Amino acid sequence: MMQVQKPKEFKKTFRRFLQYLKPRKYALTLVTIAAIFATLFNVISPKYLGDATSSLFDSFIQGTGVDFGYLGRILIILVFLYLLSSLFSFIQQYIMAGVSQRTIAEMRQEVNEKLTRLPISYFDKHKHGDILSRAVNDIDNINNSLQQALTQVITSVITVIGIIIMMLVISPILTLVVLITIPLSFVVVRVVASFSQKHFKTQQEELGSINGHIEEMYTGHQVVKAFGHEEESIEEFDEINERLYTAGWKAQFISGIMMPLMTFVGHLGYIFVSIAGGLLVLNGSIRIGDVQAFIQYSQQLSQPMVQVASVANMIQTALASAERIFNLLDEEEEPREERAALDLDTLSGQVSFEHVEFSYEEGTPIINNMTLDVEHGQTIAIVGPTGAGKTTIINLLMRFYEVNKGNIKIDGVKLTDLSREQVRSLFAMVLQDTWLFNGTIRDNIGYGREEATLEEIVSAARSAYADDFIRTLPDGYDTILGEDASNISQGQRQLLTIARALISDPKILILDEATSSVDTRTEMNVQKAMNELMKGRTSFVIAHRLSTIKDADLILVMNHGDVIEKGTHHELLEQKGFYADLYYSQFSSEEEAG
């Protein structure tokens, strides 16, 4: 009975979702047939129980002996019916589990493949938490709802139809008496749901608030403790927790009234059937066992109706999740490209920018008419304040984004003449934020090149000055790195990313101040490893600490998308411009810190 997010286009989403079930229409047909038989054998059994009761009653009234043979035959039939009902219920659940899991597996695979085809701009514009929620939570939501909802809908509908048919066969008059309670049941469900849903909605909102507060406080617990805000944090938690308690109590209490009220309605039906059935028995219109069967049928009738009411919410939740997934699947992909008929080994790594212009949003230029020639083996440092366009240049080089005007060429070949895969194979990146996946050190280094041998991995690690510390680990190159690689230091993680870049043997390097988050001693090893990596390769270095780029062949000083200064370190200092001011301000800050 929880308040759910409703799909904006219910029919369209429902029809599209049915397309995923279409390949399994024969399996669903078997599920329906199994449900029909399971329900049929269940529905027939009260009639046989009624016949047994009527036999006992007739024996008592007529003064004859109990017909044990007849009762024994009924007992055998009932056991047989219940066994068959259980067997077909098992078949139904078994087939439905395969249908739902295969459908979800295909949908999950489709989402995963879609994410690999989306442009970088999509990930820049959408929160990572939202993307993960669609790929994981929404898929799980559909998975949890699909099997339950489909089986419950099929079973409930067949059960209601079967019970009504059996009641009509036994006595149309008593059937009308029982059906009087059905509208009353729907009114109860609707009224209770309308009152409880607003409290469930509040409960979910407060649950989100308390989860957000806990995440903030525990991920930033050092800051909280450093500024002495523990008491304020606890007070805020208590306030949210109290609101969550109030909303949860009201929601659970009101929704909890559902079953007592439905039971009350069922008892009304029981009373009506008992009175009317008793009168019909007295005038000989119906047997007493049939009245007993009717009482059982009236009790069974309310359960599938409650199930349908809960399934309606479940279906809405599933379709809301499906709509979010379909929106993701409908996002515009990167255009597919054919690989250019060009031997990339012939390229040396000479890069040229020809009147390049770019903006993420129309009317807000980030790069303005940039022209630059970089020779093979040169190191180009890019400096400037936040938002100057440093990272944008890297995005354009890697073809994460396409230039609006102008061209970027490598050895005279336009980047757009190569496929994105070919362009990116020319580059290797070592970023400030290291990324290592959950696996062995060998796998993490070998990620830079498929089918790399152990000898090549070890050679790359030696060149990156990582071999020594790797061999001190208990399992050496087979050491498993955790999800956050917390079993090695930040500097060691950085050395592994450098080894990964080395093994890929790139033409061009992109370095994002890889030493900025390590200690001075480790920085020396990282810097030596980076120097080894940069030998004979064209390198683009995004610099934050200007003291690390003194030896760069060319320094580009950027501000508001323009290259406002360029030259060597000494040339720029002599100009006494923006770079000189930036350098001396950092230098004085480091002196004061020292």
GUTOR-32183 format. One record per residue (C-alpha): x, y, z; residue in three letters. Coordinates in steps of 0.05 Angstrom, whole numbers, plus 5000, padded with zeros to 4 digits. Example, Ala and Ser with C-alpha at 12.3 -4.5 7.8 and 13.67 -1.06 7.14 Angstrom:
PT east north   up rest
PT 5246  4910 5156  ALA
PT 5273  4979 5143  SER
***
This chain:
PT east north   up rest
PT 5000  5000 5000  MET
PT 5060  5046 4994  MET
PT 5055  5111 4954  GLN
PT 5091  5099 4889  VAL
PT 5118  5141 4833  GLN
PT 5069  5134 4775  LYS
PT 5093  5129 4703  PRO
PT 5078  5192 4663  LYS
PT 5056  5152 4601  GLU
PT 5025  5089 4630  PHE
PT 4998  5058 4566  LYS
PT 5059  5073 4524  LYS
PT 5106  5046 4577  THR
PT 5063  4984 4588  PHE
PT 5060  4968 4513  ARG
PT 5135  4976 4507  ARG
PT 5147  4932 4567  PHE
PT 5103  4878 4537  LEU
PT 5153  4875 4479  GLN
PT 5204  4846 4527  TYR
PT 5154  4791 4546  LEU
PT 5134  4777 4474  LYS
PT 5192  4727 4460  PRO
PT 5167  4687 4520  ARG
PT 5094  4686 4501  LYS
PT 5092  4610 4498  TYR
PT 5122  4604 4568  ALA
PT 5071  4655 4593  LEU
PT 5016  4613 4561  THR
PT 5042  4552 4600  LEU
PT 5042  4595 4663  VAL
PT 4969  4614 4651  THR
PT 4949  4541 4637  ILE
PT 4985  4518 4700  ALA
PT 4951  4573 4740  ALA
PT 4883  4553 4712  ILE
PT 4893  4480 4734  PHE
PT 4923  4499 4801  ALA
PT 4864  4544 4816  THR
PT 4813  4497 4787  LEU
PT 4833  4439 4833  PHE
PT 4834  4487 4891  ASN
PT 4766  4515 4875  VAL
PT 4733  4447 4866  ILE
PT 4755  4421 4933  SER
PT 4704  4460 4977  PRO
PT 4648  4428 4936  LYS
PT 4673  4358 4954  TYR
PT 4680  4378 5026  LEU
PT 4608  4402 5023  GLY
PT 4586  4336 4994  ASP
PT 4620  4300 5052  ALA
PT 4584  4344 5102  THR
PT 4517  4332 5067  SER
PT 4529  4257 5069  SER
PT 4542  4260 5144  LEU
PT 4481  4304 5155  PHE
PT 4435  4258 5114  ASP
PT 4461  4198 5153  SER
PT 4443  4232 5218  PHE
PT 4374  4256 5196  ILE
PT 4355  4190 5163  GLN
PT 4384  4148 5220  GLY
PT 4425  4107 5171  THR
PT 4498  4089 5183  GLY
PT 4554  4133 5160  VAL
PT 4576  4116 5089  ASP
PT 4650  4109 5104  PHE
PT 4663  4083 5034  GLY
PT 4635  4146 5003  TYR
PT 4674  4190 5052  LEU
PT 4737  4151 5037  GLY
PT 4729  4162 4963  ARG
PT 4719  4237 4975  ILE
PT 4781  4238 5019  LEU
PT 4822  4205 4964  ILE
PT 4795  4254 4912  ILE
PT 4812  4314 4957  LEU
PT 4883  4289 4969  VAL
PT 4891  4279 4894  PHE
PT 4863  4349 4880  LEU
PT 4909  4383 4930  TYR
PT 4969  4346 4903  LEU
PT 4953  4366 4832  LEU
PT 4940  4438 4854  SER
PT 5009  4440 4888  SER
PT 5042  4408 4827  LEU
PT 5014  4459 4779  PHE
PT 5030  4516 4827  SER
PT 5102  4491 4827  PHE
PT 5103  4488 4751  ILE
PT 5074  4558 4748  GLN
PT 5126  4588 4795  GLN
PT 5183  4550 4761  TYR
PT 5167  4574 4691  ILE
PT 5151  4645 4715  MET
PT 5218  4649 4751  ALA
PT 5253  4633 4686  GLY
PT 5211  4684 4647  VAL
PT 5222  4741 4696  SER
PT 5297  4728 4706  GLN
PT 5310  4721 4631  ARG
PT 5271  4784 4617  THR
PT 5308  4823 4670  ILE
PT 5376  4795 4647  ALA
PT 5362  4820 4576  GLU
PT 5340  4888 4601  MET
PT 5401  4894 4646  ARG
PT 5447  4875 4588  GLN
PT 5413  4926 4544  GLU
PT 5423  4981 4595  VAL
PT 5496  4962 4605  ASN
PT 5510  4962 4530  GLU
PT 5473  5028 4524  LYS
PT 5517  5061 4577  LEU
PT 5579  5042 4536  THR
PT 5550  5077 4475  ARG
PT 5529  5142 4509  LEU
PT 5573  5204 4499  PRO
PT 5613  5232 4557  ILE
PT 5567  5293 4556  SER
PT 5510  5249 4582  TYR
PT 5550  5229 4644  PHE
PT 5572  5302 4654  ASP
PT 5499  5326 4654  LYS
PT 5469  5271 4697  HIS
PT 5484  5254 4769  LYS
PT 5522  5189 4776  HIS
PT 5475  5168 4832  GLY
PT 5415  5175 4785  ASP
PT 5449  5134 4730  ILE
PT 5468  5080 4780  LEU
PT 5397  5081 4807  SER
PT 5369  5067 4738  ARG
PT 5419  5013 4722  ALA
PT 5413  4978 4790  VAL
PT 5353  4998 4833  ASN
PT 5302  5006 4777  ASP
PT 5322  4940 4746  ILE
PT 5316  4906 4814  ASP
PT 5249  4939 4825  ASN
PT 5222  4910 4760  ILE
PT 5253  4843 4777  ASN
PT 5220  4841 4846  ASN
PT 5153  4864 4818  SER
PT 5150  4824 4753  LEU
PT 5145  4753 4780  GLN
PT 5100  4770 4839  GLN
PT 5054  4816 4800  ALA
PT 5044  4771 4739  LEU
PT 5032  4708 4779  THR
PT 4986  4743 4829  GLN
PT 4945  4776 4774  VAL
PT 4937  4712 4736  ILE
PT 4921  4671 4798  THR
PT 4875  4723 4828  SER
PT 4834  4733 4765  VAL
PT 4827  4658 4753  ILE
PT 4810  4646 4826  THR
PT 4754  4699 4826  VAL
PT 4726  4672 4760  ILE
PT 4730  4600 4784  GLY
PT 4697  4615 4851  ILE
PT 4640  4654 4819  ILE
PT 4627  4597 4769  ILE
PT 4626  4545 4824  MET
PT 4578  4587 4866  MET
PT 4532  4597 4806  LEU
PT 4532  4522 4794  VAL
PT 4512  4509 4866  ILE
PT 4462  4565 4877  SER
PT 4451  4630 4838  PRO
PT 4412  4660 4896  ILE
PT 4468  4651 4946  LEU
PT 4517  4677 4894  THR
PT 4479  4743 4891  LEU
PT 4481  4746 4968  VAL
PT 4557  4737 4967  VAL
PT 4569  4786 4911  LEU
PT 4535  4841 4952  ILE
PT 4599  4845 4994  THR
PT 4646  4854 4934  ILE
PT 4631  4929 4922  PRO
PT 4638  4940 4996  LEU
PT 4707  4908 4994  SER
PT 4729  4954 4938  PHE
PT 4704  5015 4977  VAL
PT 4744  4993 5038  VAL
PT 4808  4983 4996  VAL
PT 4800  5050 4962  ARG
PT 4784  5091 5025  VAL
PT 4840  5060 5067  VAL
PT 4890  5068 5010  ALA
PT 4873  5141 4999  SER
PT 4886  5156 5073  PHE
PT 4949  5114 5080  SER
PT 4984  5135 5016  GLN
PT 4998  5207 5038  LYS
PT 5030  5181 5101  HIS
PT 5072  5130 5063  PHE
PT 5094  5187 5017  LYS
PT 5116  5228 5078  THR
PT 5150  5166 5107  GLN
PT 5191  5157 5043  GLN
PT 5211  5230 5042  GLU
PT 5233  5228 5115  GLU
PT 5269  5162 5102  LEU
PT 5308  5197 5046  GLY
PT 5324  5255 5093  SER
PT 5350  5210 5148  ILE
PT 5392  5169 5099  ASN
PT 5421  5233 5070  GLY
PT 5437  5260 5139  HIS
PT 5471  5195 5161  ILE
PT 5512  5192 5097  GLU
PT 5535  5264 5106  GLU
PT 5553  5256 5179  MET
PT 5590  5191 5173  TYR
PT 5627  5206 5109  THR
PT 5648  5273 5138  GLY
PT 5655  5250 5210  HIS
PT 5725  5277 5216  GLN
PT 5701  5347 5198  VAL
PT 5642  5341 5245  VAL
PT 5688  5322 5303  LYS
PT 5741  5374 5285  ALA
PT 5689  5430 5290  PHE
PT 5653  5400 5350  GLY
PT 5585  5392 5316  HIS
PT 5569  5324 5345  GLU
PT 5512  5350 5388  GLU
PT 5480  5389 5331  GLU
PT 5485  5327 5286  SER
PT 5451  5284 5339  ILE
PT 5396  5336 5350  GLU
PT 5382  5341 5275  GLU
PT 5380  5265 5271  PHE
PT 5331  5261 5329  ASP
PT 5285  5312 5295  GLU
PT 5284  5274 5229  ILE
PT 5278  5207 5265  ASN
PT 5217  5233 5305  GLU
PT 5183  5257 5241  ARG
PT 5198  5190 5208  LEU
PT 5169  5153 5268  TYR
PT 5105  5195 5266  THR
PT 5096  5186 5191  ALA
PT 5113  5112 5194  GLY
PT 5066  5099 5252  TRP
PT 5007  5133 5217  LYS
PT 5022  5097 5152  ALA
PT 5028  5029 5183  GLN
PT 4968  5038 5229  PHE
PT 4921  5062 5175  ILE
PT 4944  5009 5125  SER
PT 4939  4958 5181  GLY
PT 4864  4972 5186  ILE
PT 4857  4941 5117  MET
PT 4856  4868 5138  MET
PT 4809  4877 5199  PRO
PT 4760  4915 5155  LEU
PT 4765  4864 5099  MET
PT 4755  4809 5152  THR
PT 4694  4847 5177  PHE
PT 4666  4850 5106  VAL
PT 4681  4776 5099  GLY
PT 4643  4762 5164  HIS
PT 4584  4801 5137  LEU
PT 4584  4756 5077  GLY
PT 4590  4696 5124  TYR
PT 4528  4721 5162  ILE
PT 4488  4734 5099  PHE
PT 4506  4665 5070  VAL
PT 4490  4630 5136  SER
PT 4421  4663 5143  ILE
PT 4402  4656 5070  ALA
PT 4432  4586 5065  GLY
PT 4396  4563 5128  GLY
PT 4329  4586 5099  LEU
PT 4343  4550 5033  LEU
PT 4363  4486 5071  VAL
PT 4298  4488 5110  LEU
PT 4255  4492 5048  ASN
PT 4297  4438 5014  GLY
PT 4325  4483 4958  SER
PT 4398  4468 4976  ILE
PT 4438  4417 5014  ARG
PT 4473  4437 5079  ILE
PT 4541  4417 5050  GLY
PT 4532  4468 4994  ASP
PT 4521  4523 5046  VAL
PT 4588  4502 5078  GLN
PT 4621  4506 5009  ALA
PT 4591  4575 4999  PHE
PT 4619  4598 5065  ILE
PT 4688  4575 5044  GLN
PT 4681  4608 4976  TYR
PT 4659  4674 5008  SER
PT 4721  4672 5052  GLN
PT 4766  4656 4992  GLN
PT 4737  4712 4949  LEU
PT 4764  4770 4991  SER
PT 4837  4748 4988  GLN
PT 4848  4754 4913  PRO
PT 4814  4823 4913  MET
PT 4863  4848 4966  VAL
PT 4920  4818 4925  GLN
PT 4897  4854 4863  VAL
PT 4895  4920 4901  ALA
PT 4967  4911 4925  SER
PT 4989  4886 4856  VAL
PT 4962  4950 4825  ALA
PT 5013  4991 4865  ASN
PT 5067  4940 4849  MET
PT 5053  4946 4774  ILE
PT 5054  5022 4778  GLN
PT 5121  5020 4813  THR
PT 5150  4972 4762  ALA
PT 5125  5013 4703  LEU
PT 5152  5077 4734  ALA
PT 5220  5043 4738  SER
PT 5212  5016 4668  ALA
PT 5197  5086 4642  GLU
PT 5261  5113 4674  ARG
PT 5300  5056 4640  ILE
PT 5267  5069 4573  PHE
PT 5285  5142 4578  ASN
PT 5357  5121 4587  LEU
PT 5353  5073 4529  LEU
PT 5324  5128 4484  ASP
PT 5382  5176 4498  GLU
PT 5421  5197 4436  GLU
PT 5483  5154 4427  GLU
PT 5551  5171 4398  GLU
PT 5547  5160 4323  PRO
PT 5577  5094 4301  ARG
PT 5642  5101 4262  GLU
PT 5683  5057 4217  GLU
PT 5757  5049 4232  ARG
PT 5800  5089 4184  ALA
PT 5845  5049 4138  ALA
PT 5907  5077 4170  LEU
PT 5966  5043 4206  ASP
PT 5968  5080 4272  LEU
PT 6040  5057 4283  ASP
PT 6062  5106 4229  THR
PT 6038  5165 4271  LEU
PT 6091  5198 4314  SER
PT 6049  5242 4359  GLY
PT 6054  5311 4328  GLN
PT 5991  5350 4348  VAL
PT 5963  5414 4318  SER
PT 5903  5457 4336  PHE
PT 5876  5498 4277  GLU
PT 5829  5555 4298  HIS
PT 5793  5510 4347  VAL
PT 5729  5537 4380  GLU
PT 5685  5500 4429  PHE
PT 5628  5512 4478  SER
PT 5589  5463 4521  TYR
PT 5528  5508 4516  GLU
PT 5512  5553 4457  GLU
PT 5531  5625 4471  GLY
PT 5581  5607 4526  THR
PT 5648  5596 4491  PRO
PT 5701  5555 4529  ILE
PT 5756  5553 4476  ILE
PT 5765  5613 4430  ASN
PT 5802  5608 4363  ASN
PT 5859  5565 4390  MET
PT 5918  5552 4344  THR
PT 5977  5511 4367  LEU
PT 6031  5465 4338  ASP
PT 6062  5412 4383  VAL
PT 6122  5372 4357  GLU
PT 6134  5299 4371  HIS
PT 6164  5288 4440  GLY
PT 6148  5357 4467  GLN
PT 6118  5368 4536  THR
PT 6062  5419 4537  ILE
PT 6039  5445 4605  ALA
PT 5970  5477 4611  ILE
PT 5959  5524 4670  VAL
PT 5906  5572 4690  GLY
PT 5850  5584 4741  PRO
PT 5789  5539 4750  THR
PT 5744  5544 4689  GLY
PT 5799  5568 4643  ALA
PT 5789  5510 4595  GLY
PT 5847  5464 4614  LYS
PT 5805  5400 4620  THR
PT 5765  5419 4559  THR
PT 5828  5414 4516  ILE
PT 5838  5343 4541  ILE
PT 5764  5327 4526  ASN
PT 5773  5352 4455  LEU
PT 5838  5314 4445  LEU
PT 5806  5249 4468  MET
PT 5743  5263 4426  ARG
PT 5700  5261 4488  PHE
PT 5670  5323 4457  TYR
PT 5673  5348 4385  GLU
PT 5700  5416 4366  VAL
PT 5649  5467 4341  ASN
PT 5697  5499 4292  LYS
PT 5767  5485 4267  GLY
PT 5807  5421 4269  ASN
PT 5853  5381 4313  ILE
PT 5903  5339 4275  LYS
PT 5954  5285 4293  ILE
PT 6011  5282 4242  ASP
PT 5966  5319 4194  GLY
PT 5907  5270 4202  VAL
PT 5842  5301 4228  LYS
PT 5816  5268 4291  LEU
PT 5747  5264 4258  THR
PT 5778  5222 4202  ASP
PT 5795  5169 4254  LEU
PT 5745  5130 4295  SER
PT 5739  5148 4369  ARG
PT 5769  5081 4387  GLU
PT 5829  5094 4342  GLN
PT 5839  5164 4372  VAL
PT 5836  5140 4443  ARG
PT 5884  5083 4430  SER
PT 5937  5136 4415  LEU
PT 5930  5165 4486  PHE
PT 5943  5144 4557  ALA
PT 5919  5183 4617  MET
PT 5947  5189 4687  VAL
PT 5899  5229 4729  LEU
PT 5902  5262 4797  GLN
PT 5846  5216 4821  ASP
PT 5872  5145 4813  THR
PT 5824  5091 4788  TRP
PT 5837  5019 4804  LEU
PT 5786  4964 4800  PHE
PT 5772  4905 4847  ASN
PT 5823  4854 4823  GLY
PT 5896  4835 4826  THR
PT 5954  4883 4816  ILE
PT 5972  4843 4754  ARG
PT 5902  4854 4724  ASP
PT 5903  4928 4741  ASN
PT 5969  4940 4705  ILE
PT 5950  4894 4647  GLY
PT 5886  4935 4638  TYR
PT 5928  4982 4595  GLY
PT 5937  4929 4541  ARG
PT 5899  4866 4525  GLU
PT 5936  4800 4529  GLU
PT 5996  4831 4564  ALA
PT 6044  4777 4590  THR
PT 6069  4774 4661  LEU
PT 6139  4793 4637  GLU
PT 6112  4856 4604  GLU
PT 6072  4873 4666  ILE
PT 6133  4865 4711  VAL
PT 6176  4906 4662  SER
PT 6124  4963 4663  ALA
PT 6122  4960 4739  ALA
PT 6198  4966 4742  ARG
PT 6199  5025 4696  SER
PT 6145  5058 4740  ALA
PT 6186  5044 4803  TYR
PT 6129  5001 4829  ALA
PT 6162  4932 4827  ASP
PT 6197  4940 4894  ASP
PT 6135  4954 4935  PHE
PT 6094  4902 4897  ILE
PT 6144  4847 4915  ARG
PT 6139  4866 4989  THR
PT 6064  4850 4989  LEU
PT 6043  4780 5013  PRO
PT 6019  4757 4945  ASP
PT 6061  4802 4901  GLY
PT 6029  4814 4833  TYR
PT 5971  4770 4853  ASP
PT 5952  4815 4912  THR
PT 5878  4831 4909  ILE
PT 5863  4905 4911  LEU
PT 5798  4921 4948  GLY
PT 5743  4965 4920  GLU
PT 5779  5028 4942  ASP
PT 5849  4997 4940  ALA
PT 5857  5016 5014  SER
PT 5910  4962 5024  ASN
PT 5962  5005 4988  ILE
PT 5980  5079 4995  SER
PT 5958  5136 4950  GLN
PT 6029  5141 4921  GLY
PT 6031  5067 4907  GLN
PT 5964  5071 4872  ARG
PT 5991  5127 4829  GLN
PT 6052  5085 4810  LEU
PT 6006  5029 4788  LEU
PT 5968  5077 4742  THR
PT 6034  5099 4712  ILE
PT 6054  5027 4700  ALA
PT 5986  5017 4667  ARG
PT 6000  5076 4621  ALA
PT 6070  5050 4605  LEU
PT 6046  4981 4584  ILE
PT 5997  5012 4535  SER
PT 6057  5045 4499  ASP
PT 6018  5107 4478  PRO
PT 6038  5159 4426  LYS
PT 6012  5216 4469  ILE
PT 6006  5225 4544  LEU
PT 5957  5264 4585  ILE
PT 5978  5278 4657  LEU
PT 5935  5312 4709  ASP
PT 5984  5332 4764  GLU
PT 5993  5261 4788  ALA
PT 6037  5282 4847  THR
PT 5991  5332 4879  SER
PT 5961  5283 4930  SER
PT 6023  5246 4953  VAL
PT 6077  5260 5005  ASP
PT 6144  5291 4986  THR
PT 6183  5225 4990  ARG
PT 6133  5187 4947  THR
PT 6129  5247 4900  GLU
PT 6202  5235 4881  MET
PT 6187  5163 4858  ASN
PT 6124  5185 4823  VAL
PT 6161  5241 4787  GLN
PT 6216  5193 4766  LYS
PT 6164  5144 4740  ALA
PT 6129  5200 4702  MET
PT 6195  5223 4671  ASN
PT 6206  5151 4648  GLU
PT 6136  5150 4619  LEU
PT 6145  5216 4582  MET
PT 6210  5197 4547  LYS
PT 6203  5205 4472  GLY
PT 6128  5218 4477  ARG
PT 6085  5279 4465  THR
PT 6056  5299 4533  SER
PT 6001  5346 4555  PHE
PT 6006  5363 4629  VAL
PT 5951  5398 4667  ILE
PT 5991  5434 4721  ALA
PT 5966  5457 4789  HIS
PT 6033  5465 4823  ARG
PT 6075  5507 4775  LEU
PT 6141  5484 4807  SER
PT 6131  5416 4773  THR
PT 6130  5443 4701  ILE
PT 6194  5485 4699  LYS
PT 6224  5438 4647  ASP
PT 6164  5437 4600  ALA
PT 6179  5453 4527  ASP
PT 6119  5499 4524  LEU
PT 6072  5527 4577  ILE
PT 6003  5550 4556  LEU
PT 5971  5600 4604  VAL
PT 5895  5598 4596  MET
PT 5841  5643 4622  ASN
PT 5768  5645 4601  HIS
PT 5781  5600 4542  GLY
PT 5838  5640 4513  ASP
PT 5912  5625 4511  VAL
PT 5935  5691 4542  ILE
PT 6009  5673 4547  GLU
PT 6055  5618 4521  LYS
PT 6128  5602 4525  GLY
PT 6179  5567 4570  THR
PT 6181  5576 4645  HIS
PT 6237  5628 4642  HIS
PT 6206  5665 4583  GLU
PT 6140  5673 4620  LEU
PT 6174  5696 4683  LEU
PT 6211  5749 4643  GLU
PT 6145  5774 4614  GLN
PT 6122  5789 4686  LYS
PT 6050  5775 4667  GLY
PT 5994  5730 4691  PHE
PT 6040  5668 4697  TYR
PT 6093  5705 4736  ALA
PT 6042  5731 4785  ASP
PT 6012  5661 4792  LEU
PT 6081  5628 4801  TYR
PT 6107  5678 4853  TYR
PT 6042  5674 4893  SER
PT 6049  5599 4896  GLN
PT 6123  5603 4911  PHE
PT 6111  5651 4970  SER
PT 6054  5607 4995  SER
PT 6100  5546 4995  GLU
PT 6155  5585 5030  GLU
PT 6106  5607 5084  GLU
PT 6079  5536 5091  ALA
PT 6151  5511 5097  GLY
***
